[in-house]
Amino acid sequence: MIKLEKRPMPSRTLSVATPLIAVAITMIAGGLLFSALGKNPFEAIRTIFWDPIFGEFAFYYRPQLLVKGAPLVLIAIGLSLGFKAGIWNIGAEGQYIIGSLCGAAVGLAFYPFDSFVVFPLMILAGALGGWAWAMIPALLKVKFGTNEILVSLMLVYVAEQLLASMSLGLLRNPEGHGFPGSRNFNDYPAGTSWINEAAGLHWGMVFAFIAVIFAYILLNRHILGFNIRLTGEAPRAARFSGVSPTRLILFCLGTSGALAGLAGLFEVSGPGGQVSIDFNVGYGFTAIIVAFLGRLHPVGILLAGLLMALTYIGGEIAQGNLGLPSAAIQVFQGMLLFFLLALDLLTNYRVRFAVKGAA
């Protein structure tokens, strides 16, 4: 018989090792998937994980790691605060979209005014837009006890419809000859998030590093961070110690929404370039994988964000060079979270083999 025996204390060794093991198993399972699609599995794995860093055109792809990783890290940091407290914001994709729309709307309202005050106002609008969108599930949970998972997730679809409406309506480029999409922010110096486009540096990277530092200080040096960890690990003890669940819900959901909104603003005013119908590419959902792969730890999330960015870039190379379908790359990324969650079981349980006795 195979039995699961609960450990007295979670294994710290396995807690650190399981992300690495999950990555290794994902490579094996992904290789089998690519083989079933008629592709060379070793070449596919090498293309995804090796070529962006050490390949022939690595000088071009390396800066893209930070470009792709910045929004993932920003969103995942915000999500991790709520996840640690048992507050599940699954709608960061919607907050990312609304933040991009609000920030872009402010920038376009000032067009073509060229002043240093424009971009700070766009940053503020992006953060407030994401925060306001996250406050909807937060207030509904606080006032009516609704499930924040369902509400935040359903709001993603509302945000996508708003994105399509704005691309075709209020934010559409009046000089775009009727095509959907806003003006390109890369042609508007006061409204772009690029610091040095040639080097692949934009303000989203700076804010991602700042978010990692502040999250680390909050969780390890501040009473609020202690309350977040206490609520997630021992809810009953948190209630007895006087932790306010209402304040915690509003803070965690609001912070994650604001960071997701910032990620959307930096993306639309930099790498994305404009508001368009297909602007969102699933960063809000992928950030959930990043948060758990990084063990909800700020430094771990930074490393996990770079790893996930590597799969994005390597996946695009594999699609172009090997003809892999984009759906296969998405399945490959999903495997990573699946195996990580499956292996997490071993952190809290031991596998015991026992001989079944006679009746």
Number of C-alpha atoms within 10 A of each C-alpha: 8 10 11 13 12 14 12 8 9 16 16 10 9 17 16 14 13 22 24 14 16 22 19 14 16 21 22 15 17 23 20 16 17 22 14 11 13 10 16 14 20 15 14 24 20 15 24 22 19 15 20 26 20 13 14 10 11 14 12 15 21 18 17 22 22 22 22 23 26 27 30 31 38 31 35 36 33 28 31 28 30 25 23 22 23 17 24 20 29 22 28 34 31 32 35 35 30 34 35 33 30 23 30 30 20 19 25 22 11 13 15 12 15 13 11 11 11 20 22 14 15 28 26 18 26 34 30 23 28 35 27 20 27 31 22 16 28 29 17 14 18 16 10 9 11 14 16 24 15 14 19 25 18 15 21 22 14 12 20 19 13 18 25 17 16 20 23 19 15 12 22 22 20 14 9 11 8 10 13 20 24 25 21 18 24 19 10 17 16 20 31 27 26 22 15 10 14 9 12 19 18 22 19 28 24 12 19 25 17 13 20 22 13 14 21 17 13 16 19 13 11 12 11 15 19 15 23 26 21 19 22 17 14 12 18 11 12 19 13 8 11 9 17 12 18 13 11 20 24 20 18 26 31 26 23 29 34 31 31 39 39 35 33 38 34 29 28 27 28 25 19 17 21 24 30 23 18 11 20 20 9 13 22 27 18 22 30 23 25 32 28 21 26 23 20 21 20 26 18 19 26 24 16 25 30 21 17 23 24 25 24 22 22 24 27 19 19 23 18 11 11 15 11 19 15 13 9 16 22 14 12 21 20 14 20 25 22 15 19 22 17 13 18 18 16 19 20 18 17 15 12 10 10 9 7 8 6 4 3
